[in-house]
């Protein structure tokens, strides 16, 4: 076993590897970019080395810097995690030249399986079924357009060098192909440094099922059973489970044998995942991920094995810890990926600082893998994954119940998240019955995004909590001003709400989901308050502690939490965020802008392409400017017909959220 390893990654996976290494007594070396100087993985490692600027190309993708850090720190091996350089054969080769063990497959196996085109060719020769498509080296537009026409639309464009949904486009019509190819190329190049593409037949409403395999240096290969990863958005998985619902033993055995055949065909060593598209009674090879997968914890939960430990043991030359006959699965496990993203805006990533974080209580059957803490920032530089929630149950029904309960306990304030969508998925009848495929989210998006309207009593509780918190804050502010007034004996500096003509009253106005609500709050002698809403009146008492708020409304006790934000308050009830925005009654009325239209940045992003020039006429829906943020490309289109009046950001510029990028004026085509 190694004495010291370097982890060439960041965030959740770096913390995950550190946990296993620490349990095994292996010292760890973290690397970090300027943006990650105070990150959790840096604090957890035994030592940490800086490797460059925030941009991944200057840090986490810089092979020479990472290898240098490993040599200088005395690390014997490098664990690449997933993403970044984890499937880069040049990185594995550089490690070998430096005399450092790469904890992963041999470079040649990575080279073959890392190229979807080469992998599909190899699998076809090995007898593993593949989808119709083009996997060749020629990349000119005319050839690819001809191939797509021969295959028949819809087709799927994929980046040849990597996965994770990057550089992937579904194309329904021939006329949309050129733009889709260019966008996929740019995204693949930005994420992985390789812009080669392949095209294959798109199969709607299919299932995405993968098989975890492990191989050692002595020729042994085992299968860890399958995972269903069909619940996806933007071609990226957000819910994974094992075993896959409805997979019979014969199909399971056939897929496992195909996965082992795939691994043996390329002389594979280490952890790998063979992905299949399943439609009806048939399955097709999609790709092989030559690394540990994001969703590996569900396999760990049902097998009671530590796959990172297996990686370390295999890389150090040991045999597989268990044979195929001794591997077994127990129960059912589900993983939900929690992202900083806004489902209401097409799942666009969200940036900001985590102002409040409360994770579910870890217990038997509940696990949280994360690389973030309360107070940490989420920037535009990296993937927006916050954490992975993994649950286990004796069967799927028990696992689903535990998932629903754990999601209800999860609290995050400061960035938009997909928590509510995950909660909706977990309780959706189709998902609960095992009826999921890659089109699940798109098909049920209206139901998944529908706000969970609180019951009348819950709405009353939310307003009561907001009123109590706001009045408490005003009292603290008044007391501080009184203490600093210079005349502590002045009756006007007492902040006890006493009034010469009777009981004191404070008017509080909140904006609640676009509706202005006026509350009249009366302070009572016993410390409680009476809150009058337009519809009712209630007697309220509240006690805030470090663990939340104990709120009584007309004698009914509720446990909740109130988080202060600059715009107002966030009341967290049963895990859901309810926003109460302050309304200043003296603020001047907002004047809506008229005339020109602006295209604004939906999040902090880098401008990668400007597709128009000043004076150009554009039609509504035409692409205008392309942004890149959090490993994702975003194309902004013209909101209406018009003429480009001004372009305020050039290619390469970084625009903050809300920045006006392009100004569009009314006009007609010349």
Number of C-alpha atoms within 10 A of each C-alpha: 13 17 14 19 27 32 27 27 27 26 23 22 24 28 25 17 24 25 16 16 21 14 10 14 12 17 18 24 25 26 27 26 20 13 16 18 16 12 18 19 29 23 13 18 22 15 14 20 19 17 20 19 15 19 15 17 16 14 23 24 23 16 20 14 17 27 23 14 21 26 16 10 17 15 21 18 25 25 22 27 27 20 23 20 19 26 29 22 19 15 21 26 17 17 24 15 11 13 13 21 21 25 27 27 27 19 21 16 22 26 20 20 29 25 25 26 24 19 25 25 17 17 23 15 11 14 11 19 17 18 18 13 21 21 20 16 12 12 14 8 13 10 12 21 17 12 17 24 14 10 17 17 16 18 23 19 26 26 29 27 27 29 23 16 18 25 32 26 20 19 20 14 13 15 10 11 20 14 12 17 25 14 19 22 23 21 23 28 17 20 24 22 16 17 22 23 26 24 27 23 18 20 15 11 15 19 24 25 27 28 24 24 24 23 25 25 18 12 12 16 22 21 21 19 22 25 25 24 24 29 24 19 18 17 18 16 20 21 23 26 28 25 24 23 15 10 13 9 9 9 14 16 15 11 25 22 16 22 28 22 16 26 26 17 15 19 16 28 27 26 26 24 25 24 24 27 21 20 15 7 6 10 22 19 24 22 26 27 24 28 23 25 17 18 22 19 26 24 26 16 24 22 18 14 15 14 20 22 16 21 24 26 19 24 24 18 12 15 17 21 13 11 12 12 7 7 15 11 15 14 16 26 31 29 27 26 20 22 22 26 21 17 21 13 9 10 16 21 28 25 21 18 16 20 17 17 15 14 17 17 12 13 9 9 17 21 21 20 17 21 22 20 16 14 13 19 18 23 21 23 18 17 17 21 21 21 20 22 24 27 29 27 22 13 13 22 13 16 23 21 16 20 26 17 16 22 22 18 15 18 20 22 22 22 19 20 24 21 25 20 20 20 19 19 23 21 16 14 11 13 16 15 13 12 13 20 23 22 18 20 20 13 12 13 15 10 14 20 15 12 11 11 8 14 9 9 9 14 14 18 24 21 20 28 28 25 28 24 21 19 19 14 13 13 15 13 13 16 16 13 14 18 13 11 12 10 11 12 10 10 8 9 18 15 16 12 15 14 9 6 6 8 12 14 17 16 13 19 18 22 15 15 10 9 8 14 15 15 21 17 25 19 20 17 11 7 9 16 23 22 24 18 16 9 6 8 16 18 17 25 21 21 12 15 9 6 10 14 20 16 22 20 20 12 11 9 14 16 13 19 22 22 19 16 14 7 11 17 22 22 25 22 21 16 21 21 19 19 21 25 20 17 17 10 9 6 7 7 7 6 6 5 7 6 8 13 19 19 19 16 22 19 22 23 25 23 22 22 16 19 12 17 14 13 14 14 20 22 15 12 12 16 17 20 24 20 24 24 23 22 20 21 23 18 16 19 16 22 17 15 18 22 23 24 20 16 18 12 17 15 14 14 13 18 21 16 14 12 18 18 21 25 19 25 19 14 15 11 10 5
